[in-house]
């Protein structure tokens, strides 16, 4: 029994070919999106994550390569569809369809594997960015490179700390070498007795659209010290309260989620293209076997004659008796005219009347008449010669 059996007319096969062309075009568009988003992430987004730039670049370089593979795969798909529709009688068409399907299945499997690891990469990136930012906060006043990096990240992304500005207040990034822990002002603002934590944050946490002076350091802004006590909301309004972790990983996570969705769509489209292409190809091939290349013929996903399978219904059992072989649906072998003439000449020279062609037979009376007219003229010439001799 054939799997996925459908009886298709020439019009139905033409419609399926149009659907396949459309799905190949859609998959090419998805491939362009994959490749473009991957290269954009490598060039624009990954430099933001300094500590994980190499890992992100490697992951999205792989996705970009697969996006290019999808484009090339479905450009070839146009040719495969044309051959399955117009040249189903050729043995090379079956081999090309099998090879193209295997390459597409391998590509889709690799995409699914990449997506699995991209999901793990999301958690790894978030964890690594958090650890790197914490290290940078601890070295903010010790290493000028870390200070410049964190200031740039916070200022460009309008964020502060890892999860919020409170990370700076809870982190002992100010040491006894920077402030006098025995000072009364320090004791007044000190948040914890265990660590030297103060309500001081870097200038890069300030909001650029705040109309007044940014309130980020009560130790350097003693004239506004009362605001921290009386109007803490104004202090929060002058600085960016959201953390930088979401800002740094948001674009990466958007691209990863988009890539996973596009891979799922590629998987579904690839499966549909394979199934529809198989049905169209087998229908076009069976129409030729039924001696009517433009008539109705069954098409299937898997059936008799595929991969050496000899079970299931035959074409006669599915469609009924084959139509008689007529001049309209049977192509007659052609004989070159020059060879036929040579053959006719050889038969004429041989003089075998039983094996002469119809042309020679029809021309026989004419040849006999010509011979009968030649004989009297020869007799007249001989009589004239005798008369001259006398």
C-alpha positions in Angstrom: 0.0 0.0 0.0 1.4 3.4 -1.0 1.9 6.0 1.7 0.3 9.4 1.0 -1.4 8.4 -2.3 -3.0 11.2 -4.4 -4.3 11.2 -7.9 -3.1 14.3 -9.7 -3.9 15.9 -13.0 -1.4 18.0 -15.0 -3.0 21.1 -13.5 -2.6 19.7 -10.0 1.1 19.0 -10.6 1.6 22.5 -12.0 0.0 23.9 -8.8 2.3 21.8 -6.6 5.3 23.0 -8.5 4.3 26.6 -7.9 3.8 25.9 -4.2 7.3 24.3 -4.0 8.8 27.4 -5.8 7.1 29.6 -3.2 8.3 27.6 -0.2 11.9 27.5 -1.6 11.7 31.3 -1.9 10.5 31.6 1.6 13.3 29.5 3.0 15.8 31.6 1.0 14.4 34.7 2.8 14.8 32.9 6.1 18.4 32.1 5.2 19.1 35.7 4.4 17.6 36.7 7.8 19.7 34.2 9.6 22.9 35.2 7.9 22.2 38.9 8.2 21.3 38.8 11.9 24.3 36.6 12.7 26.7 39.0 11.0 25.0 42.0 12.6 25.4 40.4 16.0 29.1 39.8 15.4 29.8 43.3 14.2 27.5 45.4 16.4 26.2 43.5 19.4 29.0 41.2 20.6 31.6 44.1 21.2 29.3 45.3 24.0 29.9 42.0 25.9 33.7 42.3 26.3 34.2 39.2 28.4 32.2 36.9 26.1 32.9 38.4 22.7 34.8 35.4 21.4 32.1 32.9 22.4 29.3 35.0 20.9 31.3 35.6 17.7 31.9 31.8 17.3 28.3 30.9 17.9 26.9 33.4 15.5 29.5 32.7 12.9 28.2 29.1 12.8 24.6 30.3 12.5 25.7 32.7 9.7 27.2 29.7 7.8 24.1 27.7 8.1 22.0 30.7 6.9 24.2 30.8 3.8 23.8 27.0 3.4 20.0 27.4 3.4 20.2 30.0 0.7 22.3 27.7 -1.6 20.2 24.7 -0.8 17.0 26.2 -2.0 18.6 27.9 -5.1 19.4 24.3 -6.1 15.9 23.4 -5.0 14.5 25.4 -8.0 16.4 23.2 -10.4 15.3 20.0 -8.6 11.7 21.1 -8.8 12.0 21.8 -12.5 13.5 18.4 -13.2 10.9 16.6 -11.1 8.1 18.3 -13.0 9.5 18.4 -16.6 12.0 15.5 -16.7 10.6 12.9 -14.4 11.5 10.1 -16.9 15.2 10.7 -16.5 17.1 8.4 -14.0 19.3 11.4 -13.0 16.2 13.2 -11.7 15.6 10.5 -9.1 19.3 10.5 -8.0 19.3 14.3 -7.8 16.1 14.4 -5.7 17.5 11.8 -3.3 20.8 13.6 -3.0 19.1 17.0 -2.4 16.8 15.5 0.2 19.7 14.0 2.1 21.6 17.2 2.1 18.5 19.1 3.3 17.9 16.6 6.1 21.5 16.8 7.2 21.3 20.6 7.2 18.1 20.6 9.2 19.5 18.2 11.8 22.6 20.4 12.2 20.4 23.5 12.7 18.4 21.7 15.5 21.7 20.8 17.2 22.9 24.4 17.0 19.6 25.6 18.4 20.0 23.2 21.4 23.4 24.7 22.2 22.2 28.2 21.6 19.6 27.7 24.4 22.4 26.7 26.7 24.5 29.7 25.5 21.8 32.1 26.8 22.3 31.0 30.4 26.1 30.9 30.0 26.2 34.4 28.6 24.0 35.8 31.4 26.1 34.1 34.0 29.4 35.2 32.5 28.3 38.8 32.0 27.2 38.9 35.7 30.5 37.6 36.9 32.5 39.9 34.7 30.5 42.9 35.8 31.0 42.1 39.4 34.8 41.7 38.8 34.8 45.1 37.0 32.9 46.8 39.9 35.6 45.5 42.3 38.4 46.9 40.1 36.6 50.1 39.2 39.0 52.3 41.1 42.0 50.0 40.7 42.2 49.4 37.0 41.7 52.2 34.5 40.7 49.7 31.8 37.8 48.3 33.8 36.8 51.8 34.8 36.6 52.9 31.2 34.7 49.8 30.2 32.1 50.0 32.9 31.6 53.7 32.4 31.1 53.2 28.7 28.6 50.4 29.2 26.6 52.2 31.8 26.5 55.5 29.9 25.8 54.1 26.5 23.0 51.7 27.7 21.6 54.2 30.4 21.9 51.5 33.1 23.5 51.1 36.5 24.9 48.1 38.2 24.1 44.5 37.4 20.4 44.3 38.4 20.0 47.9 39.7 21.9 50.9 41.1 21.8 49.3 44.6 24.5 46.8 43.5 27.0 49.7 43.8 25.8 50.6 47.2 26.1 47.0 48.4 29.4 46.4 46.8 32.6 47.3 48.7 34.2 49.0 45.7 35.4 51.9 47.9 38.2 50.9 50.2 40.1 52.5 53.1 42.5 53.8 50.5 39.8 55.9 49.0 37.8 57.1 52.0 38.5 57.6 55.7 36.4 55.0 57.4 36.8 56.7 60.8 35.3 60.0 59.5 32.0 61.0 61.0 30.4 61.6 57.6 31.5 58.1 56.4 30.0 56.6 59.6 26.8 58.5 59.0 26.3 57.3 55.4 27.7 53.8 56.0 25.1 51.2 55.2 26.7 48.1 56.7 29.1 47.6 59.5 30.6 44.4 58.0 31.7 46.0 54.7 32.5 49.5 53.6 29.3 50.1 51.7 28.2 53.7 51.0 25.4 55.3 48.9 27.9 56.3 46.3 27.6 55.3 42.6 29.8 56.2 39.5 28.9 59.3 37.5 28.1 57.1 34.5 24.9 56.0 36.2 23.5 59.6 35.9 20.5 60.2 33.7 21.3 62.4 30.7 17.8 63.9 30.6 17.6 64.9 34.3 17.1 68.7 34.4 19.1 69.2 37.7 22.5 68.2 38.9 22.9 64.4 39.2 22.9 63.2 42.8 25.2 60.2 42.8 27.8 61.0 45.5 26.9 62.6 48.8 30.5 62.7 49.8 31.5 64.9 46.9 28.2 66.9 47.0 27.9 67.9 50.7 25.6 70.9 49.8 22.9 68.4 48.7 23.5 65.9 51.5 20.1 66.6 53.0 18.4 65.4 49.9 19.5 61.8 50.5 17.7 62.0 53.8 14.7 64.2 53.1 14.0 63.4 49.4 15.4 60.0 48.4 13.0 59.9 45.5 14.7 62.8 43.8 18.0 60.9 44.1 16.5 58.0 42.3 15.1 60.2 39.6 18.5 61.6 38.8 20.1 58.2 38.2 19.4 55.2 36.1 17.8 52.6 38.3 17.6 49.6 35.9 20.5 47.2 35.8 22.8 46.6 32.9 22.5 42.8 32.6 19.2 43.0 30.7 20.5 45.8 28.5 23.7 43.8 27.6 22.0 40.5 27.0 18.7 41.7 25.6 19.8 41.9 21.9 21.7 38.7 22.1 18.7 36.9 23.6 16.4 38.4 21.0 18.6 37.1 18.2 18.9 33.7 19.8 15.2 33.3 20.2 14.6 34.6 16.7 17.1 32.1 15.3 15.4 29.2 17.2 12.0 30.2 15.8 13.4 30.5 12.3 15.0 27.1 12.6 11.7 25.6 13.6 10.1 27.2 10.5 12.9 25.9 8.3 12.3 22.4 9.7 8.6 22.5 8.9 9.1 24.0 5.4 11.9 21.6 4.5 9.6 18.7 5.5 6.7 20.1 3.5 8.9 20.7 0.4 10.2 17.1 0.6 6.7 15.6 0.9 5.1 17.8 -1.8 8.1 17.3 -4.1 7.9 13.5 -3.7 4.2 13.4 -4.6 4.6 15.7 -7.6 7.6 13.7 -8.9 6.0 10.3 -8.6 2.8 11.5 -10.2 4.7 12.9 -13.2 6.8 9.7 -13.5 3.7 7.5 -13.2 1.9 9.6 -15.9 4.7 8.7 -18.3 4.4 5.0 -17.4 0.7 5.2 -18.0 1.4 6.4 -21.6 -0.2 9.8 -20.9 2.3 12.4 -19.6 -0.4 15.1 -19.3 -3.2 13.0 -17.8 -4.2 11.9 -14.3 -1.7 9.8 -12.5 -1.2 8.7 -8.9 1.6 10.3 -6.8 2.8 9.1 -3.4 5.3 9.8 -0.7 6.5 6.2 -0.6 5.2 3.3 -2.8 5.9 0.6 -5.3 9.3 1.0 -7.0 10.8 3.2 -4.2 14.0 1.9 -2.6 13.5 -1.5 -4.1 10.0 -1.9 -2.6 7.9 -4.3 -4.7 4.8 -4.6 -2.6 1.6 -2.6 -2.7 -0.7 -1.9 -5.6 0.5 -1.6 -9.2 -0.5 1.3 -11.5 -3.0 -0.9 -13.2 -4.7 -1.7 -9.9 -4.8 2.0 -8.9 -5.8 3.5 -12.3 -7.3 0.5 -14.2 -6.2 -0.9 -17.5 -3.6 1.1 -19.4 -4.9 3.1 -22.4 -4.0 1.7 -25.9 -0.7 3.0 -27.4 -1.7 5.5 -30.0 0.1 8.1 -32.1 -0.9 10.8 -29.7 0.6 9.4 -26.5 3.5 7.3 -28.0 6.5 8.8 -29.5 7.6 7.0 -32.6 11.3 6.4 -33.4 12.5 8.5 -36.2 14.7 7.4 -39.1 17.0 9.8 -40.8 16.0 10.4 -44.4 19.5 10.1 -45.8 19.9 6.6 -44.4 16.5 5.5 -45.7 17.5 6.7 -49.2 20.8 4.8 -49.1 18.9 1.7 -48.0 16.4 2.1 -50.8 19.2 2.5 -53.4 20.9 -0.7 -52.1 17.6 -2.6 -52.5 17.2 -1.2 -56.1 20.7 -2.3 -57.1 20.2 -5.8 -55.7 17.1 -6.2 -57.8 15.3 -8.2 -55.2 11.7 -7.4 -55.9 10.4 -9.1 -52.7 12.5 -6.9 -50.4 12.1 -3.5 -52.2 10.5 -0.6 -50.4 7.0 0.7 -51.1 8.6 3.6 -53.0 10.4 1.2 -55.3 7.3 -0.9 -55.8 5.3 2.2 -56.7 8.0 3.3 -59.1 8.3 -0.1 -60.8 5.7 0.6 -63.6 7.5 3.8 -64.5 10.8 2.0 -64.7 9.2 -0.8 -66.9 7.8 1.8 -69.2 11.1 3.5 -69.5 12.8 0.3 -70.4 10.2 -0.5 -73.1 10.8 2.8 -74.7 14.6 2.4 -74.7 14.5 -1.1 -76.5 12.9 0.1 -79.8 15.3 3.0 -80.1 18.3 0.6 -79.8 16.9 -1.7 -82.5 16.5 1.3 -84.8 20.2 2.3 -84.3 21.4 -1.3 -85.2 19.3 -1.3 -88.4 20.7 2.1 -89.4 24.3 0.8 -88.9 23.7 -2.2 -91.1 22.2 0.0 -93.9 25.3 2.2 -93.8 27.7 -0.7 -94.1 25.9 -2.0 -97.2 
